[in-house]
Amino acid sequence: MNTKAAGWALALALSCATAASAATAEPWDKDVGNEAPKLIAAGWVGTPVSLEAVKGNTVVLAFWNGDIPC
């Protein structure tokens, strides 16, 4: 197989793979507008806080991993 044909074959394979994954992927915004799941998390000083207690307020969830050195 020559270089040009191999390039076209690769392009066709990649476009088919991309189309297949896009057809099966979930939309990223599928949960926008839905009610949040029940959640009780540790507050700033470790006291439990539920989402129901802060309903109507802006809530910022911060996730981090203490195992990764800064």
Biopython code that builds the backbone (N, CA, C, O; Angstrom):
import numpy as np
from Bio.PDB.StructureBuilder import StructureBuilder

atoms = [
    (1, "MET", "N", (0.860, -1.171, 0.000)),
    (1, "MET", "CA", (0.000, 0.000, 0.000)),
    (1, "MET", "C", (0.905, 1.232, 0.000)),
    (1, "MET", "O", (1.856, 1.310, 0.777)),
    (2, "ASN", "N", (0.604, 2.190, -0.873)),
    (2, "ASN", "CA", (1.439, 3.379, -0.919)),
    (2, "ASN", "C", (1.075, 4.351, 0.198)),
    (2, "ASN", "O", (0.076, 4.155, 0.889)),
    (3, "THR", "N", (1.870, 5.383, 0.376)),
    (3, "THR", "CA", (1.716, 6.331, 1.480)),
    (3, "THR", "C", (0.392, 7.092, 1.402)),
    (3, "THR", "O", (-0.265, 7.315, 2.419)),
    (4, "LYS", "N", (0.004, 7.489, 0.184)),
    (4, "LYS", "CA", (-1.245, 8.252, 0.026)),
    (4, "LYS", "C", (-2.457, 7.385, 0.393)),
    (4, "LYS", "O", (-3.365, 7.851, 1.081)),
    (5, "ALA", "N", (-2.473, 6.150, -0.053)),
    (5, "ALA", "CA", (-3.580, 5.243, 0.260)),
    (5, "ALA", "C", (-3.623, 4.951, 1.760)),
    (5, "ALA", "O", (-4.702, 4.869, 2.346)),
    (6, "ALA", "N", (-2.456, 4.795, 2.377)),
    (6, "ALA", "CA", (-2.410, 4.540, 3.819)),
    (6, "ALA", "C", (-2.948, 5.734, 4.590)),
    (6, "ALA", "O", (-3.636, 5.573, 5.597)),
    (7, "GLY", "N", (-2.630, 6.941, 4.111)),
    (7, "GLY", "CA", (-3.148, 8.153, 4.758)),
    (7, "GLY", "C", (-4.660, 8.233, 4.675)),
    (7, "GLY", "O", (-5.323, 8.568, 5.657)),
    (8, "TRP", "N", (-5.211, 7.927, 3.500)),
    (8, "TRP", "CA", (-6.671, 7.949, 3.326)),
    (8, "TRP", "C", (-7.340, 6.870, 4.188)),
    (8, "TRP", "O", (-8.399, 7.104, 4.770)),
    (9, "ALA", "N", (-6.722, 5.703, 4.264)),
    (9, "ALA", "CA", (-7.275, 4.625, 5.089)),
    (9, "ALA", "C", (-7.288, 5.018, 6.564)),
    (9, "ALA", "O", (-8.251, 4.740, 7.279)),
    (10, "LEU", "N", (-6.221, 5.661, 7.011)),
    (10, "LEU", "CA", (-6.146, 6.119, 8.400)),
    (10, "LEU", "C", (-7.198, 7.192, 8.675)),
    (10, "LEU", "O", (-7.863, 7.160, 9.711)),
    (11, "ALA", "N", (-7.347, 8.138, 7.756)),
    (11, "ALA", "CA", (-8.352, 9.196, 7.923)),
    (11, "ALA", "C", (-9.754, 8.614, 7.984)),
    (11, "ALA", "O", (-10.572, 9.050, 8.795)),
    (12, "LEU", "N", (-10.043, 7.629, 7.131)),
    (12, "LEU", "CA", (-11.362, 6.998, 7.132)),
    (12, "LEU", "C", (-11.599, 6.250, 8.438)),
    (12, "LEU", "O", (-12.689, 6.322, 9.006)),
    (13, "ALA", "N", (-10.595, 5.539, 8.912)),
    (13, "ALA", "CA", (-10.740, 4.789, 10.164)),
    (13, "ALA", "C", (-10.968, 5.731, 11.343)),
    (13, "ALA", "O", (-11.802, 5.454, 12.206)),
    (14, "LEU", "N", (-10.234, 6.837, 11.384)),
    (14, "LEU", "CA", (-10.402, 7.790, 12.483)),
    (14, "LEU", "C", (-11.766, 8.462, 12.436)),
    (14, "LEU", "O", (-12.384, 8.673, 13.479)),
    (15, "SER", "N", (-12.244, 8.799, 11.251)),
    (15, "SER", "CA", (-13.559, 9.448, 11.169)),
    (15, "SER", "C", (-14.672, 8.489, 11.560)),
    (15, "SER", "O", (-15.653, 8.900, 12.180)),
    (16, "CYS", "N", (-14.533, 7.220, 11.208)),
    (16, "CYS", "CA", (-15.541, 6.232, 11.619)),
    (16, "CYS", "C", (-15.519, 6.027, 13.127)),
    (16, "CYS", "O", (-16.573, 5.920, 13.754)),
    (17, "ALA", "N", (-14.326, 5.973, 13.713)),
    (17, "ALA", "CA", (-14.209, 5.791, 15.163)),
    (17, "ALA", "C", (-14.772, 6.994, 15.902)),
    (17, "ALA", "O", (-15.438, 6.838, 16.927)),
    (18, "THR", "N", (-14.511, 8.195, 15.390)),
    (18, "THR", "CA", (-15.037, 9.407, 16.023)),
    (18, "THR", "C", (-16.553, 9.445, 15.944)),
    (18, "THR", "O", (-17.215, 9.784, 16.925)),
    (19, "ALA", "N", (-17.107, 9.105, 14.803)),
    (19, "ALA", "CA", (-18.558, 9.102, 14.637)),
    (19, "ALA", "C", (-19.213, 8.069, 15.546)),
    (19, "ALA", "O", (-20.277, 8.324, 16.111)),
    (20, "ALA", "N", (-18.590, 6.916, 15.688)),
    (20, "ALA", "CA", (-19.149, 5.871, 16.548)),
    (20, "ALA", "C", (-19.118, 6.284, 18.011)),
    (20, "ALA", "O", (-20.080, 6.039, 18.739)),
    (21, "SER", "N", (-18.019, 6.915, 18.461)),
    (21, "SER", "CA", (-17.944, 7.315, 19.865)),
    (21, "SER", "C", (-18.890, 8.478, 20.152)),
    (21, "SER", "O", (-19.445, 8.560, 21.247)),
    (22, "ALA", "N", (-19.081, 9.369, 19.198)),
    (22, "ALA", "CA", (-20.000, 10.491, 19.400)),
    (22, "ALA", "C", (-21.442, 10.009, 19.488)),
    (22, "ALA", "O", (-22.253, 10.600, 20.200)),
    (23, "ALA", "N", (-21.760, 8.951, 18.776)),
    (23, "ALA", "CA", (-23.122, 8.430, 18.795)),
    (23, "ALA", "C", (-23.450, 7.752, 20.122)),
    (23, "ALA", "O", (-24.611, 7.732, 20.532)),
    (24, "THR", "N", (-22.435, 7.192, 20.807)),
    (24, "THR", "CA", (-22.680, 6.468, 22.045)),
    (24, "THR", "C", (-22.388, 7.291, 23.291)),
    (24, "THR", "O", (-22.739, 6.870, 24.393)),
    (25, "ALA", "N", (-21.756, 8.451, 23.148)),
    (25, "ALA", "CA", (-21.389, 9.265, 24.314)),
    (25, "ALA", "C", (-22.616, 9.966, 24.883)),
    (25, "ALA", "O", (-23.510, 10.377, 24.145)),
    (26, "GLU", "N", (-22.643, 10.095, 26.199)),
    (26, "GLU", "CA", (-23.720, 10.836, 26.844)),
    (26, "GLU", "C", (-23.445, 12.328, 26.722)),
    (26, "GLU", "O", (-22.292, 12.752, 26.798)),
    (27, "PRO", "N", (-24.486, 13.126, 26.534)),
    (27, "PRO", "CA", (-24.254, 14.567, 26.484)),
    (27, "PRO", "C", (-23.776, 15.067, 27.845)),
    (27, "PRO", "O", (-24.250, 14.598, 28.880)),
    (28, "TRP", "N", (-22.853, 16.004, 27.848)),
    (28, "TRP", "CA", (-22.267, 16.495, 29.096)),
    (28, "TRP", "C", (-23.282, 17.259, 29.939)),
    (28, "TRP", "O", (-23.121, 17.343, 31.156)),
    (29, "ASP", "N", (-24.315, 17.815, 29.327)),
    (29, "ASP", "CA", (-25.272, 18.630, 30.072)),
    (29, "ASP", "C", (-26.594, 17.909, 30.329)),
    (29, "ASP", "O", (-27.623, 18.556, 30.522)),
    (30, "LYS", "N", (-26.576, 16.576, 30.334)),
    (30, "LYS", "CA", (-27.817, 15.824, 30.490)),
    (30, "LYS", "C", (-28.481, 16.049, 31.850)),
    (30, "LYS", "O", (-29.685, 15.830, 31.984)),
    (31, "ASP", "N", (-27.731, 16.477, 32.849)),
    (31, "ASP", "CA", (-28.293, 16.662, 34.187)),
    (31, "ASP", "C", (-28.615, 18.117, 34.509)),
    (31, "ASP", "O", (-29.115, 18.411, 35.595)),
    (32, "VAL", "N", (-28.335, 19.032, 33.582)),
    (32, "VAL", "CA", (-28.609, 20.447, 33.828)),
    (32, "VAL", "C", (-30.112, 20.636, 33.987)),
    (32, "VAL", "O", (-30.898, 20.177, 33.159)),
    (33, "GLY", "N", (-30.498, 21.313, 35.054)),
    (33, "GLY", "CA", (-31.908, 21.563, 35.326)),
    (33, "GLY", "C", (-32.577, 20.502, 36.181)),
    (33, "GLY", "O", (-33.688, 20.711, 36.670)),
    (34, "ASN", "N", (-31.914, 19.364, 36.369)),
    (34, "ASN", "CA", (-32.467, 18.311, 37.226)),
    (34, "ASN", "C", (-32.071, 18.569, 38.674)),
    (34, "ASN", "O", (-31.088, 19.255, 38.953)),
    (35, "GLU", "N", (-32.850, 18.010, 39.582)),
    (35, "GLU", "CA", (-32.543, 18.153, 41.006)),
    (35, "GLU", "C", (-31.270, 17.386, 41.339)),
    (35, "GLU", "O", (-31.051, 16.280, 40.845)),
    (36, "ALA", "N", (-30.440, 17.978, 42.176)),
    (36, "ALA", "CA", (-29.190, 17.327, 42.597)),
    (36, "ALA", "C", (-29.515, 16.109, 43.465)),
    (36, "ALA", "O", (-30.528, 16.107, 44.165)),
    (37, "PRO", "N", (-28.674, 15.080, 43.429)),
    (37, "PRO", "CA", (-28.892, 13.919, 44.297)),
    (37, "PRO", "C", (-28.706, 14.300, 45.759)),
    (37, "PRO", "O", (-28.047, 15.293, 46.066)),
    (38, "LYS", "N", (-29.279, 13.523, 46.652)),
    (38, "LYS", "CA", (-29.119, 13.774, 48.090)),
    (38, "LYS", "C", (-27.637, 13.656, 48.436)),
    (38, "LYS", "O", (-26.983, 12.671, 48.094)),
    (39, "LEU", "N", (-27.125, 14.668, 49.113)),
    (39, "LEU", "CA", (-25.703, 14.704, 49.418)),
    (39, "LEU", "C", (-25.505, 15.344, 50.777)),
    (39, "LEU", "O", (-26.060, 16.405, 51.061)),
    (40, "ILE", "N", (-24.708, 14.694, 51.617)),
    (40, "ILE", "CA", (-24.289, 15.286, 52.884)),
    (40, "ILE", "C", (-22.770, 15.257, 52.874)),
    (40, "ILE", "O", (-22.154, 14.191, 52.861)),
    (41, "ALA", "N", (-22.176, 16.442, 52.881)),
    (41, "ALA", "CA", (-20.721, 16.561, 52.787)),
    (41, "ALA", "C", (-20.173, 17.256, 54.022)),
    (41, "ALA", "O", (-20.920, 17.861, 54.790)),
    (42, "ALA", "N", (-18.859, 17.162, 54.204)),
    (42, "ALA", "CA", (-18.208, 17.853, 55.312)),
    (42, "ALA", "C", (-18.110, 19.334, 54.970)),
    (42, "ALA", "O", (-17.692, 19.697, 53.870)),
    (43, "GLY", "N", (-18.492, 20.181, 55.906)),
    (43, "GLY", "CA", (-18.390, 21.618, 55.705)),
    (43, "GLY", "C", (-16.970, 22.102, 55.907)),
    (43, "GLY", "O", (-16.042, 21.302, 56.020)),
    (44, "TRP", "N", (-16.803, 23.407, 55.952)),
    (44, "TRP", "CA", (-15.483, 24.015, 56.044)),
    (44, "TRP", "C", (-14.692, 23.512, 57.252)),
    (44, "TRP", "O", (-13.486, 23.288, 57.146)),
    (45, "VAL", "N", (-15.351, 23.333, 58.393)),
    (45, "VAL", "CA", (-14.652, 22.871, 59.597)),
    (45, "VAL", "C", (-14.993, 21.425, 59.930)),
    (45, "VAL", "O", (-14.759, 20.976, 61.051)),
    (46, "GLY", "N", (-15.542, 20.696, 58.971)),
    (46, "GLY", "CA", (-15.811, 19.280, 59.165)),
    (46, "GLY", "C", (-17.213, 18.936, 59.626)),
    (46, "GLY", "O", (-17.543, 17.757, 59.758)),
    (47, "THR", "N", (-18.052, 19.941, 59.876)),
    (47, "THR", "CA", (-19.426, 19.656, 60.266)),
    (47, "THR", "C", (-20.233, 19.261, 59.036)),
    (47, "THR", "O", (-20.025, 19.821, 57.959)),
    (48, "PRO", "N", (-21.150, 18.308, 59.175)),
    (48, "PRO", "CA", (-21.913, 17.876, 58.012)),
    (48, "PRO", "C", (-22.861, 18.972, 57.512)),
    (48, "PRO", "O", (-23.500, 19.670, 58.300)),
    (49, "VAL", "N", (-22.934, 19.104, 56.198)),
    (49, "VAL", "CA", (-23.817, 20.068, 55.554)),
    (49, "VAL", "C", (-24.571, 19.326, 54.461)),
    (49, "VAL", "O", (-23.956, 18.644, 53.641)),
    (50, "SER", "N", (-25.887, 19.447, 54.437)),
    (50, "SER", "CA", (-26.669, 18.810, 53.377)),
    (50, "SER", "C", (-27.036, 19.853, 52.334)),
    (50, "SER", "O", (-27.121, 21.043, 52.638)),
    (51, "LEU", "N", (-27.252, 19.405, 51.106)),
    (51, "LEU", "CA", (-27.666, 20.332, 50.053)),
    (51, "LEU", "C", (-29.045, 20.909, 50.348)),
    (51, "LEU", "O", (-29.337, 22.040, 49.961)),
    (52, "GLU", "N", (-29.889, 20.148, 51.027)),
    (52, "GLU", "CA", (-31.227, 20.655, 51.385)),
    (52, "GLU", "C", (-31.123, 21.871, 52.309)),
    (52, "GLU", "O", (-31.965, 22.766, 52.245)),
    (53, "ALA", "N", (-30.096, 21.914, 53.167)),
    (53, "ALA", "CA", (-29.937, 23.025, 54.104)),
    (53, "ALA", "C", (-29.513, 24.312, 53.403)),
    (53, "ALA", "O", (-29.747, 25.403, 53.925)),
    (54, "VAL", "N", (-28.897, 24.202, 52.234)),
    (54, "VAL", "CA", (-28.433, 25.391, 51.519)),
    (54, "VAL", "C", (-29.228, 25.626, 50.232)),
    (54, "VAL", "O", (-28.787, 26.359, 49.346)),
    (55, "LYS", "N", (-30.387, 25.007, 50.140)),
    (55, "LYS", "CA", (-31.217, 25.141, 48.935)),
    (55, "LYS", "C", (-31.528, 26.619, 48.675)),
    (55, "LYS", "O", (-31.893, 27.356, 49.590)),
    (56, "GLY", "N", (-31.379, 27.036, 47.430)),
    (56, "GLY", "CA", (-31.621, 28.415, 47.047)),
    (56, "GLY", "C", (-30.383, 29.283, 47.074)),
    (56, "GLY", "O", (-30.407, 30.407, 46.574)),
    (57, "ASN", "N", (-29.304, 28.785, 47.648)),
    (57, "ASN", "CA", (-28.037, 29.515, 47.711)),
    (57, "ASN", "C", (-27.068, 28.958, 46.675)),
    (57, "ASN", "O", (-27.241, 27.838, 46.193)),
    (58, "THR", "N", (-26.059, 29.734, 46.337)),
    (58, "THR", "CA", (-24.995, 29.244, 45.454)),
    (58, "THR", "C", (-24.110, 28.306, 46.254)),
    (58, "THR", "O", (-23.690, 28.630, 47.365)),
    (59, "VAL", "N", (-23.830, 27.148, 45.688)),
    (59, "VAL", "CA", (-23.008, 26.138, 46.363)),
    (59, "VAL", "C", (-21.783, 25.858, 45.503)),
    (59, "VAL", "O", (-21.906, 25.566, 44.313)),
    (60, "VAL", "N", (-20.613, 25.945, 46.103)),
    (60, "VAL", "CA", (-19.362, 25.637, 45.418)),
    (60, "VAL", "C", (-18.817, 24.355, 46.031)),
    (60, "VAL", "O", (-18.578, 24.284, 47.237)),
    (61, "LEU", "N", (-18.624, 23.347, 45.195)),
    (61, "LEU", "CA", (-18.036, 22.090, 45.656)),
    (61, "LEU", "C", (-16.578, 22.072, 45.231)),
    (61, "LEU", "O", (-16.271, 22.216, 44.048)),
    (62, "ALA", "N", (-15.685, 21.896, 46.185)),
    (62, "ALA", "CA", (-14.249, 21.865, 45.894)),
    (62, "ALA", "C", (-13.745, 20.446, 46.118)),
    (62, "ALA", "O", (-13.942, 19.874, 47.190)),
    (63, "PHE", "N", (-13.102, 19.885, 45.118)),
    (63, "PHE", "CA", (-12.549, 18.535, 45.204)),
    (63, "PHE", "C", (-11.037, 18.637, 45.082)),
    (63, "PHE", "O", (-10.531, 19.344, 44.210)),
    (64, "TRP", "N", (-10.323, 17.949, 45.934)),
    (64, "TRP", "CA", (-8.875, 17.921, 45.845)),
    (64, "TRP", "C", (-8.373, 16.613, 46.405)),
    (64, "TRP", "O", (-9.108, 15.868, 47.052)),
    (65, "ASN", "N", (-7.115, 16.346, 46.147)),
    (65, "ASN", "CA", (-6.487, 15.116, 46.603)),
    (65, "ASN", "C", (-5.264, 15.496, 47.428)),
    (65, "ASN", "O", (-4.299, 16.041, 46.893)),
    (66, "GLY", "N", (-5.297, 15.221, 48.688)),
    (66, "GLY", "CA", (-4.191, 15.548, 49.570)),
    (66, "GLY", "C", (-2.956, 14.685, 49.378)),
    (66, "GLY", "O", (-1.901, 14.981, 49.938)),
    (67, "ASP", "N", (-3.074, 13.622, 48.592)),
    (67, "ASP", "CA", (-1.946, 12.734, 48.354)),
    (67, "ASP", "C", (-0.974, 13.282, 47.311)),
    (67, "ASP", "O", (0.145, 12.784, 47.186)),
    (68, "ILE", "N", (-1.393, 14.301, 46.564)),
    (68, "ILE", "CA", (-0.534, 14.852, 45.521)),
    (68, "ILE", "C", (0.249, 16.023, 46.103)),
    (68, "ILE", "O", (-0.351, 16.998, 46.554)),
    (69, "PRO", "N", (1.584, 15.942, 46.099)),
    (69, "PRO", "CA", (2.381, 17.032, 46.669)),
    (69, "PRO", "C", (2.287, 18.290, 45.805)),
    (69, "PRO", "O", (2.249, 18.209, 44.577)),
    (70, "CYS", "N", (2.251, 19.448, 46.457)),
    (70, "CYS", "CA", (2.185, 20.721, 45.731)),
    (70, "CYS", "C", (3.547, 21.233, 45.393)),
    (70, "CYS", "O", (3.674, 22.294, 44.782)),
]
sb = StructureBuilder()
sb.init_structure("model")
sb.init_model(0)
sb.init_chain("A")
sb.init_seg("    ")
for serial, (resi, resn, name, xyz) in enumerate(atoms, 1):
    if name == "N":
        sb.init_residue(resn, " ", resi, " ")
    sb.init_atom(name, np.array(xyz, "f"), 0.0, 1.0, " ", f" {name:<3s}", serial, name[0])
structure = sb.get_structure()
